[in-house]
Amino acid sequence: MIVCGDDGLAHRLAHELRNVYGEQVTLVVPPSDRNVRPPVVVRAGTASALLDRMSAAVNRAAGNGTTGGSGEPGLRTRVLEAAEATETVLAEAGAEQAAALALVYDDDETNIRAALTARRLNPRLRLVLRLYNRRLGQHIEELLDQASALATQVGDTGDGSGGGTGDGGGSGAGSGFDASTTVLSDADTAAPALAATAITGTSKVVQTDGLLLRAVERQPPAPGEVADPGLYTLALLSATSSDPAGADGSDSSGDQGPRLLPDEAAVAAATGRGTVVLQQVSYAYSGTSMSAGRGVVPPFASIFSRRLRWSLAVMAGCVIALAIALTIATGDHPVHATYLTLLDLFAINDPAIGASTTRQILQLLSGLVGLLLLPVLLAAVLEALGTFRSGSAVRKPPRGLSGHVVLLGLGKIGTRVLTRLRELDIPVVCVEADTEARGLATARRLRVPVVLGDVTQEGVLEAAKINRAQALLALTSADTTNLEAVLYGRSVRPDLRVVLRLYDDDFATAVYRTLRAAHPGATTRSRSVSHLAAPAFAGAMMGRQTQILGTIPVERRVLLFAAMRVGGHVQLEGRTVGEAFRAGSWRVLALDTGVGAVGEDGRPSGLVWDLPSTYVLRTEDRVVLAATRRGLAELLGRRRGERAGV
């Protein structure tokens, strides 16, 4: 397998394929002077110095030093240095003989150019692309699949080979080959988990291709209480979760760490440990997005200021009062009296010469109100013009804002998280240093307040009302910036809920433990985008017969949701649901009896989530399951003969 990329996701994906799936990997990265750090290197610098000072302040005993799990022995990865994945580079990497190619450069255009070249070199090559633009990704996926199908038809017609119907040896024969193209986005994969981590309630949602899976984290029940088990217990949380100095459990935490997909006996025996339970498996009904169209036409309240709205209301009240007074004084019909009042107001009525004194006084008062109305109308026009003109400008946080989420960074990840938070109707204030950041347009469209400035500078977080915020999400691409912002936020508000985006697992674990020890009463989470996204990319490289729906973080481990056909998987085919369940590896959650089926109410139907344990899985069944990284690798992993192409 070949992985091409220029940032941490490429290294993480190569590590996943080699150490979890046991695949032979060729990694194509930029030359050393432009290369990113590999996943297991802990950088010393500003962040480490800040961390050391914090550790000394809390006087914590040194931990037992975990490794990120990345140093375990495995197959060697061949590293090829090249600025881009050109035709020559791909040929040298072995694209003509490879089973799959992942293009995970940070730039969409670079990935598309390399994908077109690779498809020309090997029409049967399985492609996985990292694209941020969703709509473009759909078109590229269709285009590359069509090109592969046409080229394969020509090849099969020319040599008459490859008509096998066996278990899937080689890169595919006849109609059974899998030269699919899968387009994924690390931002879309990680955004729901990052957004959920910042929200009180710890709800975890996976939504893709019409399916909705919702899990929730539950704290240990009080003595005498019975916890709601939900549909299934997906995980037992770390036994050290109540220990301020305890590590956020990872794969190397042993029995004290989180346990994914436990059986009933393990759940019953795990008293005092929190759980992650599955609450819902259903179709996500199509409809208008909660944020669709929001902010296209500003509401009346946002066009005019509060002071101007009050002024207009007072002027309207004066007109009504004058009309009523004129009706009483002259006996006119209320409509005619209102008409005369408006004529007097705009100074276009005849002078009330010879009329009663009351009528003359009312006319003078109407003229005076008309004079006062002119500057109010002028202010309204200027404010309206200013509002529409500033549609391209960012909004400032309102004075009384509280209970919001402060989001640092409006890059690819931050933009997706912002959209997700607004879909949940959670107030957000963004902080961004780059005036050309891609997320600023989204913030304007959603009318989200933005503070432009370097978060490490004094006064920037204060402008974002950090002292009244519910949570702080530090999602910039710089670990030191994220750490510095979190430390400063905690100095302003010690109980602030914080979520850090950190690259290195060892460093993230050390940061987490120290922040927990320094602020035991506050919630702290550290997340790596590449750690959340790499399992989905690795699963996609195994073929399209299995669709990775999404991932959810369980402390520092990852649980994957996938949809697959039972046929071809000996661990599932012909077994009952109870027999197919393997604790710590995978569990069947639901049976999809008819994708696209429509019920009597016009909504999708056919998803059976309460499967009896005695139900026998058939070859044609399509199931939704939860799996660990290694469990999914066992389900999807190719046999040695298939790797060799026999």
WODA-V614257 format. One record per pair of residues at least 24 apart in sequence whose ideal C-beta (glycine too) atoms are under 10 Angstrom apart, sorted by the first residue. I is the first residue (numbers start at 1). J is the second residue. If there is no record, write none. Layout:
BEGIN
{{I,J} {I,J}}
END
This chain:
BEGIN
{{1,25} {1,26} {1,27} {1,77} {1,94} {1,98} {1,99} {1,100} {1,101} {1,102} {1,126} {1,128} {1,538} {1,541} {1,542} {1,638} {1,643} {2,26} {2,27} {2,28} {2,78} {2,80} {2,85} {2,89} {2,90} {2,93} {2,94} {2,95} {2,98} {2,99} {2,100} {2,101} {2,102} {2,103} {2,118} {2,125} {2,541} {3,27} {3,28} {3,29} {3,77} {3,93} {3,100} {3,101} {3,102} {3,103} {3,104} {3,128} {3,537} {3,538} {3,541} {4,28} {4,29} {4,80} {4,82} {4,84} {4,85} {4,89} {4,90} {4,93} {4,95} {4,101} {4,102} {4,103} {4,104} {4,105} {4,110} {4,111} {4,114} {4,115} {4,118} {4,130} {5,29} {5,30} {5,36} {5,85} {5,102} {5,103} {5,104} {5,105} {5,106} {5,110} {5,111} {5,130} {5,530} {5,537} {6,30} {6,34} {6,35} {6,36} {6,83} {6,84} {6,85} {6,104} {6,105} {6,106} {6,107} {6,110} {7,35} {7,36} {7,37} {7,104} {7,105} {7,106} {7,130} {7,186} {7,477} {7,503} {7,529} {7,530} {8,36} {8,37} {8,38} {8,39} {8,104} {8,106} {8,186} {8,477} {8,503} {8,504} {8,528} {8,529} {8,530} {8,531} {8,533} {8,534} {9,36} {9,39} {9,102} {9,104} {9,105} {9,106} {9,130} {9,186} {9,528} {9,529} {9,530} {9,531} {9,533} {9,534} {9,537} {10,35} {10,36} {10,38} {10,102} {10,103} {10,104} {10,105} {10,106} {10,130} {10,530} {10,534} {10,537} {11,35} {11,36} {11,37} {11,38} {11,39} {11,40} {11,41} {11,70} {11,77} {11,79} {11,104} {11,503} {11,530} {11,534} {12,38} {12,39} {12,70} {12,104} {12,186} {12,503} {12,505} {12,528} {12,529} {12,530} {12,531} {12,532} {12,533} {12,534} {12,535} {12,537} {12,538} {13,102} {13,104} {13,128} {13,130} {13,186} {13,530} {13,533} {13,534} {13,535} {13,536} {13,537} {13,538} {13,541} {14,38} {14,39} {14,77} {14,78} {14,79} {14,102} {14,104} {14,534} {14,538} {15,39} {15,40} {15,68} {15,69} {15,70} {15,72} {15,74} {15,77} {15,530} {15,534} {15,538} {16,70} {16,530} {16,531} {16,534} {16,535} {16,536} {16,537} {16,538} {16,539} {16,541} {16,629} {16,633} {17,74} {17,75} {17,77} {17,100} {17,102} {17,534} {17,537} {17,538} {17,541} {17,542} {17,633} {18,70} {18,72} {18,74} {18,75} {18,76} {18,77} {18,538} {19,69} {19,70} {19,71} {19,72} {19,73} {19,74} {19,75} {19,77} {19,629} {19,630} {19,633} {20,69} {20,74} {20,251} {20,534} {20,535} {20,538} {20,628} {20,629} {20,630} {20,631} {20,632} {20,633} {20,634} {20,637} {21,75} {21,538} {21,539} {21,541} {21,542} {21,629} {21,630} {21,632} {21,633} {21,634} {21,636} {21,637} {21,638} {22,74} {22,75} {22,633} {22,634} {22,637} {22,638} {22,640} {22,643} {23,74} {23,75} {23,77} {23,99} {23,100} {23,538} {23,541} {23,542} {23,633} {23,637} {23,638} {23,643} {24,75} {24,76} {24,77} {24,78} {24,94} {24,98} {24,99} {24,643} {24,644} {25,74} {25,75} {25,76} {25,77} {25,78} {25,79} {25,98} {25,102} {26,77} {26,78} {26,79} {26,80} {26,92} {26,93} {26,94} {26,95} {26,98} {26,101} {27,77} {27,78} {27,79} {27,80} {27,81} {27,93} {27,102} {28,78} {28,79} {28,80} {28,81} {28,82} {28,83} {28,84} {28,85} {28,89} {28,90} {28,92} {28,93} {28,95} {28,101} {28,102} {28,103} {28,105} {28,114} {29,79} {29,80} {29,81} {29,82} {29,83} {30,81} {30,82} {30,83} {30,84} {30,105} {31,81} {31,82} {31,83} {32,79} {32,81} {33,81} {34,81} {34,83} {35,79} {35,81} {36,503} {37,503} {37,504} {38,70} {38,79} {38,504} {39,68} {39,69} {39,70} {39,503} {39,504} {39,505} {39,506} {39,528} {39,530} {39,531} {39,534} {40,67} {40,68} {40,69} {40,70} {40,71} {40,504} {40,505} {40,506} {41,68} {41,70} {41,503} {41,504} {41,506} {41,507} {42,68} {42,503} {42,504} {42,505} {42,506} {42,507} {42,508} {42,510} {43,479} {43,480} {43,503} {43,504} {43,507} {44,507} {45,479} {45,480} {46,456} {46,478} {46,479} {46,480} {46,481} {46,483} {46,484} {47,478} {47,479} {47,480} {47,481} {47,482} {47,483} {47,484} {47,487} {47,502} {47,507} {47,510} {47,511} {48,479} {48,480} {48,483} {48,507} {48,510} {48,511} {49,480} {50,480} {50,483} {50,484} {50,486} {50,487} {50,511} {50,514} {51,483} {51,487} {51,507} {51,510} {51,511} {51,513} {51,514} {51,515} {52,510} {52,514} {53,487} {53,514} {54,483} {54,487} {54,490} {54,511} {54,514} {54,515} {54,517} {54,518} {54,519} {55,510} {55,513} {55,514} {55,517} {55,518} {56,514} {57,514} {57,517} {57,518} {58,244} {58,245} {58,513} {58,514} {58,515} {58,516} {58,517} {58,518} {58,519} {58,520} {59,517} {60,244} {60,245} {60,513} {60,514} {60,516} {60,517} {60,518} {61,245} {61,517} {63,245} {63,246} {63,247} {63,509} {63,510} {63,513} {63,514} {63,517} {64,247} {65,506} {65,509} {65,510} {66,247} {66,250} {66,251} {66,252} {66,253} {66,254} {66,257} {66,505} {66,506} {66,509} {66,510} {66,513} {66,556} {67,250} {67,252} {67,505} {67,506} {68,250} {68,251} {68,252} {68,504} {68,505} {68,506} {68,507} {68,508} {68,509} {68,531} {68,556} {69,250} {69,251} {69,252} {69,505} {69,506} {69,556} {70,251} {70,252} {70,504} {70,505} {70,506} {72,251} {72,252} {83,110} {84,110} {84,113} {84,114} {84,117} {85,110} {85,111} {85,113} {85,114} {85,115} {85,117} {85,118} {86,113} {86,114} {86,117} {87,114} {87,117} {87,118} {87,120} {87,121} {88,117} {89,114} {89,117} {90,114} {90,117} {90,118} {90,120} {90,121} {90,122} {90,125} {91,117} {91,118} {91,121} {91,122} {93,118} {94,122} {95,119} {95,120} {95,121} {95,122} {95,125} {96,121} {96,122} {96,124} {96,125} {97,122} {97,125} {97,171} {97,645} {98,122} {98,124} {98,125} {98,126} {98,171} {99,124} {99,125} {99,126} {99,170} {99,171} {99,172} {99,178} {99,179} {99,541} {99,542} {99,543} {99,638} {99,642} {99,643} {99,645} {100,125} {100,126} {100,127} {100,128} {100,171} {100,178} {100,179} {100,180} {100,182} {100,538} {100,540} {100,541} {100,542} {100,543} {101,125} {101,126} {101,127} {101,128} {101,129} {101,541} {102,126} {102,127} {102,128} {102,129} {102,130} {102,182} {102,184} {102,534} {102,537} {102,538} {102,540} {102,541} {103,127} {103,128} {103,129} {103,130} {103,131} {104,128} {104,129} {104,130} {104,131} {104,184} {104,186} {104,530} {104,533} {104,534} {104,537} {105,129} {105,130} {106,130} {106,132} {106,186} {106,411} {106,412} {106,477} {107,131} {107,132} {108,132} {108,133} {108,136} {108,137} {108,140} {108,185} {109,133} {109,136} {111,137} {111,140} {111,183} {112,136} {112,137} {112,140} {112,143} {112,144} {112,183} {115,140} {115,141} {115,143} {115,144} {115,181} {115,183} {116,140} {116,143} {116,144} {116,147} {118,144} {119,143} {119,144} {119,145} {119,147} {119,148} {119,151} {119,179} {119,181} {120,147} {120,151} {122,148} {122,151} {122,171} {122,179} {123,147} {123,148} {123,149} {123,150} {123,151} {123,152} {123,153} {123,154} {123,155} {123,171} {123,177} {123,179} {124,148} {124,151} {124,152} {124,155} {124,162} {124,170} {124,171} {124,172} {124,173} {124,177} {124,178} {124,179} {125,171} {125,179} {125,180} {125,181} {126,171} {126,172} {126,177} {126,178} {126,179} {126,180} {126,181} {126,182} {126,540} {126,541} {126,542} {126,543} {126,544} {127,179} {127,180} {127,181} {127,182} {127,183} {127,540} {127,541} {128,180} {128,181} {128,182} {128,183} {128,184} {128,536} {128,537} {128,538} {128,539} {128,540} {128,541} {128,542} {128,544} {129,181} {129,182} {129,183} {129,184} {129,185} {129,537} {129,540} {130,183} {130,184} {130,185} {130,186} {130,187} {130,189} {130,533} {130,537} {131,183} {131,184} {131,185} {131,187} {131,188} {132,185} {132,186} {132,187} {132,188} {132,411} {132,412} {132,413} {132,415} {132,416} {132,438} {133,183} {133,185} {134,183} {134,185} {134,187} {134,188} {136,183} {137,181} {137,182} {137,183} {137,184} {137,185} {137,188} {138,183} {139,183} {140,181} {140,183} {141,180} {141,181} {141,182} {141,183} {142,181} {142,183} {143,181} {144,179} {144,180} {144,181} {144,182} {144,183} {145,179} {145,180} {145,181} {145,182} {145,544} {146,181} {147,179} {147,181} {148,172} {148,177} {148,178} {148,179} {148,180} {148,181} {149,175} {149,177} {149,179} {151,179} {152,177} {152,179} {167,568} {167,570} {167,639} {167,641} {167,642} {168,543} {168,545} {168,568} {168,638} {168,639} {168,642} {169,638} {169,639} {169,641} {169,642} {169,644} {169,645} {169,646} {170,641} {170,642} {170,644} {170,645} {170,646} {171,642} {171,645} {172,543} {177,543} {178,542} {178,543} {178,544} {178,545} {179,543} {179,544} {180,540} {180,543} {180,544} {180,545} {181,540} {181,544} {182,536} {182,537} {182,539} {182,540} {182,541} {182,543} {182,544} {182,547} {182,548} {183,540} {184,533} {184,536} {184,537} {184,539} {184,540} {184,548} {185,412} {185,413} {185,416} {185,533} {185,536} {186,412} {186,413} {186,416} {186,529} {186,530} {186,532} {186,533} {186,534} {186,536} {186,537} {187,411} {187,412} {187,413} {187,414} {187,415} {187,416} {187,417} {187,419} {187,529} {187,533} {188,412} {188,413} {188,416} {188,419} {188,420} {188,533} {188,536} {188,550} {189,416} {189,529} {189,532} {189,533} {189,534} {189,535} {189,536} {189,537} {189,548} {189,550} {189,551} {190,412} {190,413} {190,416} {190,417} {190,475} {190,501} {190,527} {190,528} {190,529} {190,530} {190,531} {190,532} {190,533} {190,536} {190,550} {190,551} {190,553} {191,412} {191,413} {191,414} {191,415} {191,416} {191,417} {191,418} {191,419} {191,420} {191,421} {191,475} {191,529} {191,532} {192,416} {192,417} {192,420} {192,532} {192,550} {192,551} {192,552} {193,417} {193,420} {193,499} {193,525} {193,527} {193,529} {193,532} {193,533} {193,550} {193,551} {193,552} {193,553} {193,558} {194,407} {194,413} {194,414} {194,416} {194,417} {194,420} {194,421} {194,473} {194,475} {194,499} {194,501} {194,525} {194,527} {194,529} {194,532} {194,553} {195,405} {195,407} {195,416} {195,417} {195,418} {195,419} {195,420} {195,421} {195,422} {195,423} {195,424} {195,426} {195,428} {195,473} {195,499} {196,417} {196,420} {196,421} {196,424} {196,499} {196,552} {196,553} {197,417} {197,471} {197,473} {197,497} {197,498} {197,499} {197,523} {197,525} {197,526} {197,527} {197,553} {198,405} {198,406} {198,407} {198,417} {198,420} {198,421} {198,426} {198,428} {198,470} {198,471} {198,472} {198,473} {198,475} {198,497} {198,498} {198,499} {198,523} {198,525} {199,405} {199,420} {199,421} {199,424} {199,426} {199,470} {199,471} {199,497} {199,499} {200,470} {200,471} {200,497} {200,523} {202,274} {202,276} {202,523} {202,525} {203,279} {203,424} {204,234} {204,276} {204,278} {204,279} {204,550} {204,551} {204,552} {204,553} {204,554} {204,559} {205,279} {205,280} {205,284} {205,420} {205,424} {205,550} {205,552} {206,281} {206,548} {206,549} {206,550} {206,551} {206,552} {206,559} {206,560} {206,561} {206,626} {207,284} {207,549} {207,550} {208,284} {208,547} {208,548} {208,549} {208,550} {208,561} {208,563} {209,283} {209,284} {209,547} {209,549} {209,563} {209,595} {210,282} {210,283} {210,284} {210,285} {210,286} {210,592} {210,595} {210,596} {210,604} {210,607} {211,281} {211,282} {211,283} {211,284} {211,547} {211,549} {211,550} {211,561} {211,563} {211,590} {211,592} {211,595} {211,604} {211,607} {211,624} {212,280} {212,281} {212,282} {212,283} {212,284} {212,285} {212,549} {212,607} {213,278} {213,279} {213,280} {213,281} {213,282} {213,284} {213,549} {213,550} {213,552} {213,561} {213,589} {213,590} {213,609} {213,624} {213,626} {214,277} {214,278} {214,279} {214,280} {214,281} {214,282} {214,552} {215,275} {215,276} {215,277} {215,278} {215,279} {215,280} {215,281} {215,552} {215,554} {215,559} {215,561} {215,626} {216,275} {216,276} {216,277} {216,278} {216,279} {216,280} {217,274} {217,275} {217,276} {217,277} {217,552} {217,554} {217,555} {218,274} {218,275} {218,276} {218,277} {218,279} {219,273} {219,274} {219,275} {220,270} {220,271} {220,272} {220,273} {220,274} {220,275} {221,271} {221,272} {221,274} {221,275} {223,271} {223,272} {227,267} {227,274} {227,275} {227,277} {228,275} {228,277} {228,279} {229,264} {229,267} {229,275} {229,277} {229,278} {230,275} {230,276} {230,277} {230,278} {230,279} {230,280} {231,277} {231,278} {231,279} {231,280} {231,281} {231,589} {231,590} {231,609} {231,610} {232,261} {232,267} {232,276} {232,277} {232,278} {232,279} {232,281} {232,581} {232,587} {232,588} {232,589} {232,609} {232,626} {233,259} {233,261} {233,262} {233,263} {233,264} {233,266} {233,267} {233,270} {233,275} {233,276} {233,277} {233,278} {233,587} {234,260} {234,261} {234,262} {234,275} {234,276} {234,277} {234,278} {234,552} {234,554} {234,559} {234,561} {234,587} {234,589} {234,626} {235,259} {235,260} {235,261} {235,262} {235,267} {235,273} {235,274} {235,275} {235,276} {235,277} {235,278} {235,552} {235,554} {235,555} {235,557} {235,559} {235,626} {235,628} {236,260} {236,261} {236,262} {236,266} {236,267} {236,269} {236,270} {236,273} {236,274} {236,275} {236,276} {236,554} {237,270} {237,273} {237,274} {237,275} {237,276} {237,554} {237,555} {238,273} {238,274} {238,554} {238,555} {238,556} {238,557} {239,270} {239,272} {239,273} {239,274} {240,273} {240,513} {240,516} {240,555} {241,272} {241,273} {241,274} {241,516} {241,555} {242,272} {242,273} {242,274} {242,520} {243,513} {243,516} {243,517} {243,520} {244,513} {244,515} {244,516} {244,517} {244,518} {244,519} {244,520} {244,521} {245,513} {245,514} {245,516} {245,517} {245,518} {245,520} {246,512} {246,513} {246,516} {246,517} {247,509} {247,510} {247,512} {247,513} {247,516} {247,555} {247,556} {248,508} {248,509} {248,511} {248,512} {248,513} {248,516} {248,524} {248,525} {248,526} {248,527} {248,553} {248,554} {248,555} {248,556} {248,557} {249,509} {249,554} {249,555} {249,556} {249,557} {250,505} {250,506} {250,508} {250,509} {250,531} {250,555} {250,556} {250,557} {251,505} {251,556} {251,557} {251,558} {251,628} {251,629} {251,630} {252,505} {252,509} {252,556} {253,509} {253,555} {253,556} {253,557} {257,554} {257,555} {257,556} {257,557} {258,553} {258,554} {258,555} {258,556} {258,557} {258,559} {259,554} {259,557} {259,583} {259,584} {260,554} {260,557} {260,558} {260,559} {260,560} {260,583} {260,584} {260,585} {260,586} {260,587} {260,626} {260,627} {260,628} {260,629} {260,630} {260,631} {261,559} {261,581} {261,582} {261,583} {261,584} {261,585} {261,586} {261,587} {261,625} {261,626} {261,627} {261,628} {261,631} {262,583} {262,584} {262,587} {263,581} {263,582} {263,583} {263,584} {263,587} {264,583} {265,583} {266,583} {266,584} {274,555} {276,552} {276,553} {276,554} {276,555} {276,559} {278,561} {278,587} {278,589} {278,590} {278,609} {278,626} {280,609} {281,561} {281,589} {281,590} {281,592} {281,607} {281,608} {281,609} {281,610} {281,624} {282,590} {282,603} {282,604} {282,607} {282,609} {283,592} {283,595} {283,597} {283,599} {283,603} {283,604} {283,605} {283,606} {283,607} {284,604} {285,602} {285,603} {285,604} {286,603} {286,604} {289,419} {289,422} {289,423} {290,422} {290,423} {290,424} {290,425} {291,418} {291,419} {291,420} {291,421} {291,422} {291,423} {291,424} {291,425} {291,442} {291,445} {291,446} {292,423} {293,445} {294,422} {294,423} {294,445} {294,446} {294,447} {295,391} {295,422} {295,442} {295,443} {295,444} {295,445} {295,446} {295,447} {295,448} {296,391} {296,445} {296,447} {297,388} {298,384} {298,387} {298,388} {298,390} {298,391} {298,447} {299,447} {302,387} {302,395} {302,447} {303,380} {303,383} {303,384} {303,385} {303,386} {303,387} {303,388} {304,379} {304,380} {304,383} {304,384} {304,387} {305,379} {305,380} {305,383} {305,386} {305,387} {307,379} {307,383} {308,376} {308,379} {308,380} {308,382} {308,383} {308,384} {309,380} {309,383} {311,372} {311,373} {311,375} {311,376} {311,377} {311,379} {311,380} {312,373} {312,376} {312,377} {312,379} {312,380} {314,369} {314,372} {314,376} {315,345} {315,369} {315,370} {315,372} {315,373} {315,376} {315,377} {316,373} {318,345} {318,365} {318,366} {318,368} {318,369} {318,372} {318,373} {319,345} {319,366} {319,369} {319,370} {319,373} {321,365} {321,369} {322,362} {322,363} {322,365} {322,366} {322,369} {323,362} {323,366} {325,358} {325,359} {325,361} {325,362} {325,365} {325,366} {326,358} {326,359} {326,362} {326,363} {326,365} {326,366} {328,358} {329,355} {329,356} {329,357} {329,358} {329,359} {329,361} {329,362} {330,355} {330,356} {330,358} {330,359} {330,362} {332,359} {337,362} {340,366} {341,365} {341,366} {341,369} {341,370} {342,366} {342,370} {343,370} {344,368} {344,369} {344,370} {345,369} {345,370} {345,371} {345,372} {345,373} {346,370} {346,373} {346,374} {347,371} {390,444} {391,444} {391,445} {391,447} {392,440} {392,441} {392,444} {393,440} {393,444} {393,450} {394,430} {394,432} {394,435} {394,440} {394,443} {394,444} {394,447} {394,448} {394,449} {394,450} {394,451} {394,452} {395,429} {395,430} {395,443} {395,444} {395,446} {395,447} {395,448} {395,449} {395,450} {396,429} {396,449} {396,450} {396,451} {396,452} {396,463} {396,464} {397,427} {397,428} {397,429} {397,430} {397,448} {397,449} {397,450} {397,451} {397,463} {397,464} {397,465} {397,468} {398,427} {398,429} {398,449} {398,465} {399,465} {400,465} {400,468} {401,427} {401,429} {401,449} {401,464} {401,465} {401,468} {401,469} {402,427} {402,465} {402,467} {402,468} {402,469} {402,470} {403,427} {403,465} {403,468} {403,469} {403,470} {403,471} {404,428} {404,429} {404,448} {404,449} {404,464} {404,465} {404,466} {404,468} {404,469} {404,470} {404,471} {405,429} {405,430} {405,469} {405,470} {405,471} {405,472} {405,473} {405,497} {405,499} {406,430} {406,431} {406,451} {406,455} {406,461} {406,464} {406,465} {406,466} {406,468} {406,469} {406,470} {406,471} {406,472} {406,473} {406,474} {406,485} {406,489} {406,496} {406,498} {407,431} {407,432} {407,439} {407,443} {407,448} {407,450} {407,464} {407,469} {407,471} {407,472} {407,473} {407,474} {407,475} {407,499} {408,432} {408,433} {408,451} {408,455} {408,460} {408,461} {408,464} {408,472} {408,473} {408,474} {408,475} {408,476} {408,481} {408,482} {408,485} {408,486} {408,489} {408,500} {408,501} {409,433} {409,434} {409,437} {409,439} {409,455} {409,473} {409,474} {409,475} {409,476} {409,477} {409,478} {409,481} {409,482} {409,485} {409,501} {410,434} {410,437} {410,438} {410,439} {410,440} {410,441} {410,442} {410,443} {410,448} {410,450} {410,475} {410,476} {411,437} {411,438} {411,439} {411,475} {411,476} {411,477} {412,437} {412,438} {412,439} {412,475} {412,477} {412,529} {413,439} {413,473} {413,475} {413,476} {413,477} {413,501} {413,527} {413,529} {413,533} {414,438} {414,439} {414,442} {414,443} {414,473} {414,474} {414,475} {414,476} {414,477} {414,501} {415,439} {415,440} {415,441} {415,442} {415,443} {415,475} {416,442} {416,475} {417,473} {417,475} {417,499} {417,501} {418,442} {418,443} {418,446} {418,448} {418,450} {418,473} {418,475} {419,443} {419,445} {419,446} {419,448} {421,446} {421,448} {421,471} {421,473} {422,446} {422,447} {422,448} {426,470} {426,471} {427,469} {427,470} {428,464} {428,469} {428,471} {428,473} {429,461} {429,463} {429,464} {429,465} {429,466} {429,469} {430,464} {430,473} {431,455} {431,460} {431,461} {431,463} {431,464} {431,466} {431,472} {431,473} {431,474} {431,476} {431,485} {432,476} {433,457} {433,460} {433,476} {433,481} {434,476} {454,481} {455,481} {455,482} {455,484} {455,485} {455,488} {455,489} {456,480} {456,481} {456,484} {456,485} {456,488} {458,488} {460,485} {460,488} {461,485} {461,488} {461,489} {461,492} {462,488} {462,492} {464,489} {466,490} {466,492} {466,493} {466,496} {467,492} {467,493} {467,496} {468,493} {469,493} {469,496} {469,497} {470,496} {470,497} {471,496} {471,497} {471,498} {471,499} {471,523} {471,525} {472,496} {472,497} {472,498} {472,499} {472,500} {473,497} {473,498} {473,499} {473,500} {473,501} {473,525} {473,527} {474,498} {474,499} {474,500} {474,501} {474,502} {474,526} {475,499} {475,500} {475,501} {475,527} {475,529} {476,500} {476,501} {477,501} {477,503} {477,529} {478,503} {479,503} {479,504} {479,507} {479,508} {479,511} {479,526} {479,528} {482,511} {482,526} {483,507} {483,508} {483,511} {483,515} {483,526} {486,511} {486,515} {486,524} {486,526} {487,511} {487,515} {487,518} {490,515} {490,518} {490,519} {490,522} {490,524} {493,519} {493,522} {494,518} {494,519} {494,521} {494,522} {495,519} {495,521} {495,522} {495,523} {496,522} {496,523} {496,524} {497,522} {497,523} {497,524} {497,525} {498,522} {498,523} {498,524} {498,525} {498,526} {499,523} {499,524} {499,525} {499,526} {499,527} {500,524} {500,525} {500,526} {500,527} {500,528} {501,526} {501,527} {501,528} {501,529} {502,526} {502,527} {502,528} {502,529} {502,531} {503,528} {503,529} {503,530} {503,531} {504,528} {504,531} {505,530} {505,531} {505,556} {508,556} {509,556} {512,555} {512,556} {525,553} {525,555} {525,556} {526,556} {527,553} {527,556} {528,553} {528,556} {528,558} {531,556} {531,557} {531,558} {532,558} {533,558} {534,558} {534,629} {535,559} {535,560} {535,562} {535,627} {535,628} {535,629} {535,632} {535,633} {536,560} {536,561} {536,562} {536,632} {538,629} {538,632} {538,633} {538,636} {539,564} {539,627} {539,629} {539,632} {539,633} {539,635} {539,636} {540,636} {541,636} {542,632} {542,633} {542,635} {542,636} {542,637} {542,638} {543,636} {543,638} {545,569} {545,636} {546,625} {546,627} {546,632} {546,635} {546,636} {547,622} {547,624} {548,627} {548,632} {548,636} {549,624} {549,625} {549,626} {551,629} {552,626} {554,628} {557,628} {557,629} {558,628} {558,629} {559,626} {559,627} {559,628} {559,629} {559,631} {559,632} {560,586} {560,625} {560,626} {560,627} {560,628} {560,629} {560,631} {560,632} {561,589} {561,624} {561,625} {561,626} {561,627} {561,632} {562,586} {562,589} {562,623} {562,624} {562,625} {562,626} {562,627} {562,632} {562,635} {562,636} {563,589} {563,590} {563,592} {563,595} {563,622} {563,623} {563,624} {563,625} {564,621} {564,622} {564,623} {564,624} {564,625} {564,627} {564,632} {564,635} {564,636} {565,592} {565,619} {565,620} {565,621} {565,622} {565,623} {566,591} {566,616} {566,617} {566,618} {566,619} {566,620} {566,621} {566,622} {566,623} {567,617} {567,618} {567,619} {567,620} {567,621} {567,622} {568,619} {568,635} {569,617} {569,619} {569,623} {569,634} {569,635} {569,636} {570,635} {571,617} {571,631} {571,634} {571,635} {572,617} {572,618} {572,619} {572,621} {572,623} {572,625} {572,635} {573,616} {573,617} {573,618} {573,619} {573,621} {574,616} {574,617} {574,618} {574,619} {575,615} {575,616} {575,617} {576,611} {576,612} {576,613} {576,614} {576,615} {576,616} {576,617} {577,611} {577,612} {577,613} {577,614} {577,615} {577,616} {577,617} {577,623} {578,611} {578,612} {578,613} {578,614} {578,615} {579,613} {579,614} {579,616} {579,617} {580,613} {580,615} {580,616} {580,617} {580,623} {580,625} {581,613} {581,625} {582,627} {582,628} {582,631} {582,634} {582,635} {583,631} {584,628} {584,630} {584,631} {585,626} {585,627} {585,628} {585,629} {585,630} {585,631} {585,632} {585,633} {585,634} {585,635} {586,623} {586,625} {586,626} {586,627} {586,628} {586,630} {586,631} {586,632} {586,634} {586,635} {587,625} {587,626} {587,627} {587,628} {587,631} {588,613} {588,615} {588,617} {588,621} {588,623} {588,624} {588,625} {588,626} {588,627} {589,623} {589,624} {589,625} {589,626} {590,622} {590,623} {590,624} {590,625} {591,615} {591,617} {591,618} {591,621} {591,622} {591,623} {591,624} {592,621} {592,622} {592,623} {592,624} {593,621} {593,622} {594,622} {595,622}}
END
